[in-house]
């Protein structure tokens, strides 16, 4: 999941724009990685065998570090997701014309400037 975040790192101008899908994918990768770490520490706390200090340390890490970080990453992911995917005006804008292509009808897609008059709806073989 960390690779998903690393793959979507871009410039500061792009990452500070919450309507950009790279920002959402970056936040989602961080959230998923954080959830995976939380599951591992939860396993240590509940099922770990060995020293009692391991159970105490896992519980302390979960309550002091993991919960606040998860809340922060969840809020960032929600804000970025709603900003980039949540508004209907964003998905129907001309600059993001392929965001809803699979759900669009031929009339909706043709309003974006695509030409379906030749009967080749998917553009295969045209060139």
C-alpha positions in Angstrom: 0.0 0.0 0.0 2.9 2.3 0.6 3.8 1.8 -3.1 0.4 3.2 -4.1 1.3 6.4 -2.2 4.8 6.6 -3.6 3.5 6.1 -7.1 1.2 9.1 -6.8 3.6 11.7 -5.3 3.7 14.8 -7.5 4.7 18.4 -7.1 3.5 20.4 -4.1 1.1 22.4 -6.3 -0.6 19.2 -7.5 -0.7 17.5 -4.1 -2.1 20.5 -2.3 -5.1 20.5 -4.7 -7.7 18.2 -3.1 -9.6 17.9 -6.4 -6.7 16.0 -8.0 -7.1 12.2 -8.1 -3.4 11.8 -7.3 -4.0 13.5 -3.9 -6.8 11.0 -3.2 -4.8 8.0 -4.2 -1.8 9.2 -2.1 -4.1 9.6 1.0 -5.8 6.3 0.3 -2.5 4.5 0.1 -1.4 6.0 3.5 -4.7 5.1 5.1 -4.5 1.5 3.9 -0.9 1.1 5.0 -1.8 2.5 8.4 -4.7 0.1 8.7 -2.4 -2.8 7.9 0.0 -1.7 10.6 -2.8 -1.4 13.1 -3.9 -5.0 12.3 -0.4 -6.3 12.9 -0.1 -4.5 16.3 -3.6 -5.7 17.2 -2.5 -9.2 16.5 0.6 -8.7 18.7 -1.6 -7.3 21.5 -4.3 -10.0 21.4 -2.5 -13.1 20.1 1.2 -12.5 20.7 3.1 -15.0 22.8 6.0 -13.9 24.8 6.9 -11.1 27.1 4.2 -9.0 28.7 6.0 -5.9 27.7 5.1 -6.7 24.0 1.4 -6.7 24.9 1.7 -3.4 26.8 3.8 -1.8 24.0 1.3 -2.8 21.3 -1.6 -1.5 23.3 0.2 1.8 24.0 1.1 2.2 20.3 -2.4 1.5 19.2 -4.0 4.0 21.6 -1.4 6.8 21.4 -0.2 6.6 17.8 -2.4 4.5 15.6 -5.9 6.0 16.5 -4.9 9.6 16.0 -3.0 8.9 12.8 -5.9 6.8 11.5 -8.3 9.6 12.2 -6.1 12.1 10.4 -5.5 9.9 7.4 -9.3 9.0 7.2 -10.2 12.7 7.3 -7.7 13.5 4.6 -8.8 10.6 2.4 -12.5 11.6 2.8 -11.8 15.3 1.9 -9.7 14.3 -1.1 -12.3 11.7 -2.2 -15.3 14.0 -1.9 -13.4 16.8 -3.6 -12.2 14.7 -6.6 -15.0 12.2 -7.0 -17.9 13.3 -4.9 -19.3 16.3 -6.8 -21.5 15.7 -9.8 -20.3 18.9 -11.5 -16.7 17.6 -11.3 -17.5 14.3 -13.1 -19.4 16.0 -15.9 -16.9 18.8 -16.6 -15.3 18.9 -20.0 -11.8 18.8 -18.6 -12.6 15.4 -16.9 -14.6 14.0 -19.8 -13.6 10.4 -19.4 -14.4 10.1 -15.7 -17.9 9.0 -16.3 -17.4 7.5 -19.8 -18.5 4.0 -18.9 -21.8 5.2 -17.4 -22.5 7.7 -20.1 -24.9 7.2 -23.0 -23.9 7.9 -26.5 -25.7 11.2 -26.4 -23.9 12.4 -23.3 -20.5 11.4 -24.7 -21.2 13.0 -28.0 -21.9 16.3 -26.2 -18.2 16.2 -25.1 -17.2 16.5 -28.8 -16.9 12.8 -29.6 -18.3 11.8 -33.0 -20.3 8.6 -33.2 -22.0 9.3 -36.5 -19.8 6.7 -38.3 -21.4 3.9 -36.2 -18.1 3.1 -34.6 -19.2 3.7 -31.0 -15.9 2.7 -29.3 -13.5 4.3 -31.8 -11.9 0.9 -32.7 -10.2 0.9 -36.0 -10.7 4.6 -36.7 -7.6 6.6 -37.2 
